[in-house]
């Protein structure tokens, strides 16, 4: 099976004549045929889609019931030549009791019937006039179209990996929706067949309800409501449709359409499974599961084509908020607030008013300095207590040096310059290293000399050293052990490199309103190539570019997110990367970057096992005291 854990699903609405099952069946057949041609495995139609929701007292007439059963049979026969499972809403008579039901159909067979548990009988709704709520759980089968069919609490388990649970409209709005129990019983896709009328502001609330339930149940929640076909005597139905996966929107339908509409998307079953396994609160909640659910197993065709066509977007920058400018600005401000509040608390706890920080003119030290500045502002401390130290060495360029100096002056902090060349040359002599050999010793001596200076200056001023290294560097081990790897508090430890730029850019825009010079300096820092600046230069050109060694940081951060947050395999990560970076990097390049990334990740765990304290900001952290407890000597082969 080469679907990489994805299952193609669809939500569909259509406009047919009310109380005309023949017309509804014809419209559904067209949608089923189209969905099947797109390799859709799960297709959801609205509540009472076979008859229409607003038939009112017509539900009590045998003519409508006989017609609906006849065309339900027609749909079942039609399904025999299609692999897509589809769910139809229909009124079902069980021993002279009428239930509002979802009928699950696949490959010429009714797999089961799920009745509605909560009937709205308030305001504009009065369903209890026609239907009975499902409360008698002793009814486990019903004779339908001459066959005994499973009825009641059911979960539909497909051979391609998903487990479908169904609830109907008002069920979602109840205090404890049936989908909560369905999820605990193993359903990872929840279908909601609905007929929800439109009111001003209602859709926003409805959408948030769906989103929240998908998050709470760690499931894909597929919601589809009736539209233009319904009666407008008193209400208007807009054909609302949404699909959410663990709180992330996958698809939506435009409301108020005069014709049918379908949206196809992929649900990541593997991601949901991984999330449930790691979330022990989800597992513990299973003790509240009092009802039993019958599992209906069936087979669908596996996908063997190596070129699986994915019907969902793949964000190439998963750590960067995919929001409009205002919303992204709000997120970036909160990130700085988390960082600076963490530092402010640490300074307050140890009763300290001084920090030292190495300022290189690069991205990470710039963000760390801005965090220090914000923390001192919160504590109403004198900014002179921030001691920024620039330490030019063999690879320092004029651009980074000048930016470091300007940044410190524009923020009004204390600036000290301590060159390291002479100290490094003396150390080369002490250890017998030829300085013309520009190897790892040559580079790490510089990193450790700088850290020694920063540590000792912190002691001298009775302060603490603030670490500048970011999440991406920690994952790669791109730091010198007991060099820039070490500090007394690391404010950037859970900020990936791709996000650092956006946070600084936000700060530049905000600062530029009052300080144009600071804005210009920050923007130039953003546009400076990333480099440790440890190899000799003429001062004009950056000769050592980090991404030439470790790979592009946008690709590295993509790997980090999908490995550590999603726990995906190499093949799946590279499949997604190929889509995300199509036209930018070739498959061979991405494969090379990944293999280098995973090798560095595993062999550098020993550095992460002893990193300093620092605040967790997003969903990924590598702190050994929190998110990543990993042995330093694990083998990376299967990854």
N, C-alpha and C positions, 0 to 999 in steps of 0.2 A: 504494500500500500504506500503510494507516494504522495499522499495529500498533506503530509507534514502536520497532521493533527487538525486540519481544517475541515469543517463541514459546511457545504454551501446551503444556505437557507434563503427563504423568501417570504415576504408578507405581501398580500395582494387584496385589493378591494375592487369591486366592479359595480356597475349600475345596470340593474335589470328591473323588470316590471315587478312591483310589489305583489306579493301573494301569487307569483307565477314561477313555480319550481322548474318548469321547462326552460324558461328564459334564463334563469339563474344557472341551471346546469350547463346550458350552451356556453355561457360566459365563463364558467369555471373550467370547462373542458379546454377552451382556448388558452387560458392561463396555465393549466396543468401541462399542456403540450409544450408551451413556450418554456416553462420552468424545467421540464424534463430535458429539453434540447440544450439547456445551459448546465446540465449536470447538477441541478438542485436536488437535495436529498430531503428537505423539509419545507413544505409550503403551507402557510396558514391563511385561512379565510375568516371573515368576521362571524360574529355571533348570529345564529339563526340565518346564516347566509343562504340556505336553501329556499327559505320562504320569505325572508325579510323580517326585521325585528318588530315593526310597527303594525302588524296584522291585527292586533288587539283581539276582539271577540271572535274573529275569524279562526283563531286557533282552536275554538271549540267545535268547528265544523268538520265532519268526516271527509268532505270533499278535499279540503286542504291537506288533511293528514294522509289520505290515500294517494294524492298526487305527489306529495313530498316523499313518501316511501317508494313510489314507483320511480321517481327520478333519482332517489338515493341509490336504488338498485342499478339504474343506468350508469351512474358515476362509478359504482363498484366494478361493473363489467368493463367500463372504459379504462379503469386503472390497471387492468391486467396486462396491458402492453406498455406500461410506464413504470419506471423505477422510483419515481419521487413519491414519498409519503406525503399525503395532504390531509388537512383537518378541516372538516365542514361543520357548520352549525346547523342543527336541525331539532325540531320538537319530536320527542320520542315517547310513545305511550307504553308504560310498563304497568300491566295489571290495572288498567283504567286510571292510572295516575300519569299526568303529563309532566315530563321533565324537559327543561331547557338544556340541550346536550351538545357536546362536541363529539363528532364521529371521526375516528382515526382510520384512514383507508390506505391500503398499500397492496399493489400487485394482485388485484382481483379479490381482495379480502378485507372485511371490516375487522381490524385488529382489536378494537375495543371502543366503548362508549363511556365518556366522562360527563356526568351530570353537574349542573351548577349547584353550588352549596349555599350561596347567599343571594336571596332575591330582594332587590330594592323595592321598597313599598312606602316611599316618602316623596314629598315634593311632586315632581312630574312623573314619577315612576310608580307603577302599581302592578308589578309582575305576578304577585300572588293571586291576582284575579284569575290567571290562566295556568300558572305553573306551580309545582310543588318543589320546595327546597329539598335537596338530597341530604337526608339525615339517617335513613334506614340502611346502615352499612351491611345488613344481612343480605341485601340484594346484591349479588356478585355476578349475575349473568342475566341476559335478556334474550328472548327469542326475537330476532330481527331478520327479516327477509328469509325466513325459514331456517335460520342457523342460530345456534346458541352462541352468543357473543359476550365476552367479558364486559362487565359493567361496574362502575364505581371508582374506587381508589386504584388507579392504574399507572404504571410507568412503562414506556415503550422503548425497548433496548435494541438498538440497531447494531448490526455487525460492523459498521464503519466507525463506531466509537461513541456515538451520542446516546443519551438516555433522556427521552422526552416526557415531560409532565405537562398537564393541561389544567388551566383554570379558566373561568368565564367571567368577564366583565367585573361585576360587583365583588366577586371573590377577592380581587386585588385591593378593594377599598375597605375590606373588613379589618378588624383589630389584629387578628393573626391570619393572614391570607393562607389558603391551602398550599400555595407555592412554597411557603416556608417549610412545611412538612415534606412536600415533594422533593425539595432540594436535600433535606436531611436524609431522605430515603434513597437518594442517589441521582435524581434527575439533574442534568446539567444544562438542559435547554427547557425553558418554561414558555409555553404558548398561551397567550391570552386572547380568546375570541371575544370581541367586545362590540357593544352598540352604545356608544357614549355620545350624548348630544353636546352641542357647542354652546357655551356661555362665555361672556367676556371674562378673560383671565383663567378660564378653566383649563385650557390646554397647557399652560405653563405649569400648573399644579399637577396635572395628569402626567406630564413628561417627567417632572421631578419624582413623582411617585414610582414610575416605572424604573427610572434610573436608580433610585434608592433601593428598590426591591432587588434589582439585579446585583447591586453591591452587597446587600445583606445576605443574599442567598449564594453569592459567588457563582452566578449562573449567567447564561445568555437569556434575556427576557425579550420575547417577540410578541409585540402587541399590535393588533389590527382591529379597527372599528369600521362600522358601516358608514356609507356615505350618501350620495345624491339620490339613491333609489328609494330611500325611506320617506314615509309620509311627513309632510311639513304642516299638518293641522295645528300643532302647537310647538313643535320642536324642529330644529335643524341639525342634521348629522353631517359632519364634515369629512368623514373618511380619514380620521387620524391614524397614523401608523408609526411605530418606533421599534427599533431594535437596539438593546444595550447589552454589553458584555462586561460584567463586573464593574458597572458604573461608567463605562466608556461607550459613547454613542457610535453605533455601527451604521445605522440607516434611519431615514425618516421619509414619510410621504408628504407631499404637498396637500394641504387640506382644500376643501371646497372645489374639487375637480368634478366636472360634469361627466367624465368618462372614467373607465377603470384605471387602475394604477398598480404597478408591481415594483418592488425593490428587491434586488438580489444582493446578497452579502455573504461573507464567510465568518463563521464562528470558530474561534480557536479553542477547541475542546482540550487540547494539551495544556494550554495556559490556565484554563479553569481548574483542571485536575491538579496541576502543580500548586496552584494557589490554595486549593482546599487541603492538600496534603500538608502544606507548611503552616496553615492556619489552625492551630490546635483548639481555638475557641469554636470553630466550625465542628470539629470532631466531638468536642465536649457537649455541644448542643444536641447531639443525637440522643442523649439520655431523655430529652423532652419528647421524643417521637413515640407517641402512644398508639397511633393507628398503623395498621399493616397495609402494605401496598403490593399488589400483584404485579409481577414483572412479565411483560409480553415481549418475547424475543422474536426477531425477524431478520432476514438477510437482505442487504442491498449490495449493489455492485461496488467493489473497490475501485479506486482510481489508480491506474497503473502508468499513466502518461507522465513522464519526467517533467513535462512542461505544464504543470498545474496552473491554471489561470485563476489568480486570486482576485476576488471581488471585494477588496477592502484596501484602504490606503495603508502604506507603510511609512511611518515617520522616520526620516533619516536622522533627525535630531531629537530622539525621544526624551532627553532631559530638558529640552527647551520648550516652554509652554506654547502650545499651538493655539494662541489666542490673539485677539486684536491688540493693538498697541496699548490701550488703556488697561486691559486685563493683564497683559504681560508685565506692564509696569508695576501693577499691584503685586504680582507674584514676586518680582525681583526685589521690591521694597521689603516684602515679608522675609525673603531669604536673608537680606542684610540685617533685618531686625532680629532674626533668630541668632545669627552669628554674633552680632554685637551684644545682644542680651546675655548670651552665654559667656562672653568675655567679661561683661560688666559684672555678672554674678561671681565669676572667679576672682576678679580684682577686689570686689567687695568682701568676699569670704576670707581672703588672705590679707585684707587691709593693705592693699598695695596701690600706689598711685603712679608707678613708672612701668613702662614696657620698652624693650628693645626689639627692633625689627630690621632685618636686612632688606634694603631697598635696591633692587637691581635695574629698575626701569622696565621690567617685564610684567606680564599679566597678573601672575599669582601674588607677587609682593605688593602690587598696586591694590588688589582687592583686599588683602590682609590689612594694609595700611588704612584703607577706607573704613574697614570694620573697626579698627582701633580708634579711629577718629570718631566714629558714631558712638562707640562705647564710652569714650571720654566725655562726649557731649551728654549722654544719658546720665553719667555720674557727676556732671558739672565739674570735671577736673580740668586743670590747666593743660592745654595741648602741648606745652613744652615737656610734659612728662612722657610724651611719645618720642623716643629717641631713634630716629631713622639713621641707619648706618649704611653708607655706600662703600663698597670694598672693591675698587677696580683691580683687575688682574690681567693675566696675559691675553684673555679673549674679549675684554670689555671694549665696546665700540663707543664712539662719541655720541651716537644717537641714544643709546640706552643710558649712558652716564648722564647726559644732559637732561633727559626726561626724569631720571631719578632725583636729580638736584632740584629741578623746577617743581616737581610734585611736592617734595617736602617743604619748599619755600612757600608755595601757593597755599598749602594747608596750614602753614604757621607752626609746624612742629620743629623739634630740635633736630638739626642735621649734623652728622659727623662723618668725615671721610677718613677711612683707614685703608690705605693701599696694602695689598697682600703679596706683591711680587717678591719683595726681599725676604719675607717670612717663609714663603714657599721655596725659594732658592736655598735658604739655609736648611730647610727640612730635607730637600733633596740631598744635600750634602750629608746630613745626619744619617739618612737611611741608605746612602750610597746609590741613589738613582740618577741616571743620566738625564738631565732636563731636555735633551734633544729628542728623547724617546717619548712621544706624545701618546702614551697608553693610558690604561685605566688608573694606574698609580699617579701619573701626571695630573689627571683630572680630579681624582678623589682627594689628593693632598690639598688642592685648592678649596674643595667643598668643606673639608674638615677644618682647615685653618679658619675659614669664614665662620663656621659654627662655633669654634673655640672663642673667637673674638666676640661674637654675639653673646655667648653664654657668660663670658667673663665680664663683659660690659653690663650685662644684666645684674650680675653680682655687685659690681662696682656702684651701680646706681640704685641698688636695693629694689630691683624690678624683676620682671619675668620676660623670657624670650618668647615672642609670638612666632609660631611656625607659619610658613607660607605655602607649603606643598598642597596640591589639590588631589581629589579622588582619582583622577585619571593616572597621575604619577604613582600613587600608592598601589593601584591595581597592577600597573606595569612593573613596579619596583624601580621606577626611574628616579631614584634618589640614592644618595650615598649613605650607606649604613653608618649611623652615628655622625653623619654630616648634616646635610639639609633634611635628612630623615628625622632628625631629633629637634625638639623644642620643649617649652614648658606648657604650651597650650596651642593647639593647631586649629585655627579658625576656619581653614579651607578644606578640612579633611573629607567632607562629603559633597564638595562642589566639583562637578566634572568640568574639564577644560572648556567644552563647548558652551557651557552656561556662564563661565567666568566672564567671557566677552560681553554677553548681554547685560550682566549686572553692572559692569563698568560703564557700558554705553548708557544705561539708564542714569547712572550717577553723573555722567558727563552732561547729559541733557538737563538734568535738574540743576547741577552746579553752574552750567553755562548761563543760567538766568541772572546770576549775580557775579560770576567770575569767569569771563570768556577765556582767560588764559589757562585756567584749570581745565576747562572743557577741551581746549585744543591739545593740551598735554595728554589728557586721558585718551582722546581719539587717536593720537599718534602712537600711544602705547598699544592700543588695540590693533593697530595696523603694522606693528613691528613683528617680524618673524620670530617664532618661538625658538629660544636657544638657551643652553646653559652657559654659553660664552666661556668655555674652558680651554679652547684651542687658540693658539696665537693668531693675532690679526693685526692689520695695519691701523686699526682704529676706525676705519671707514666702512668696512664690509663685514657682515656677520658670516663667518665661514662655517659655523657649526649649527645646522638646523635640525632640531629634535625630530621633526616628522620624517626626515630622510632616514632616520634610524628605526624609530618605533612604528612608523606608519602615520597616516593622517589622523589627527585627533578626532575628527568627526566620525571616522570609521571605528576608531578605538572605543569611543563612547557608545556607539551603536552596539558593538560587541559586549561592552560592559553591561549595558542595560538588559540585553537579551540573554546573557549568560547568568548574571547575578540576580536580576529581578524576575525574569521569566523562566530561567533554568532550562533553556532550550539546548538542543543538540547542535553539534557543528554543522550538520547538513541543513538543519532548519534555519540557523542563523545566517549561513551563507546564502540560502535561498531567499530569505528576506532582504539581505544586504544587496543582492543582485537587483532586486526590484527597487529598493530605496535609492541606490546609487547608479541606476541605469544611465549610461551615457557619460558617467564621470570616472568610474573605475571598472576595469574588466573583471570577469570571473576569476581569472588567474591572479590578478593583483589582489583581489579580496581574499582569495584562498591563502596567498602568501602572507598577507597582513594578519589573517586570523591565526595561522599556525605560529607566527612569531608572538602574537598577543597571548595565546594560551600557554605557550612555553614560558614566557616571562611571568605570567600570572602565577603559575604553579611553583616555579623555582624561587620566587621572591616572597612567599608567604612568611618566611622567618622575619622579614622586615615589618610586615603588618602585625605580627604577633606581639610587637612591643612598641606600638606607636603611642604618642602622647594623647592625653585627653583632648577632646574636641567635639563640637556639637553636630549631631545628626540633623540634616536639613531636609533631605528628600527621602525617597523610598529605598535608596541604595546606600549602604554604608559598609565599610570593611573593618570596622572596629572589632577586635577580638573580645571585647566586653559586651558586644551587642549582636550585630547581624552576621558576622562571618567568623565562625569557630572552625578552623580548618587546620589539619596537620601540615607541618612544614615539609614533610617528606612524602607526600602523596604523589602517585604517578599520574601523568596527564594523558596517557595513551588513548583512553576511551573518550576523552573530551575533544 
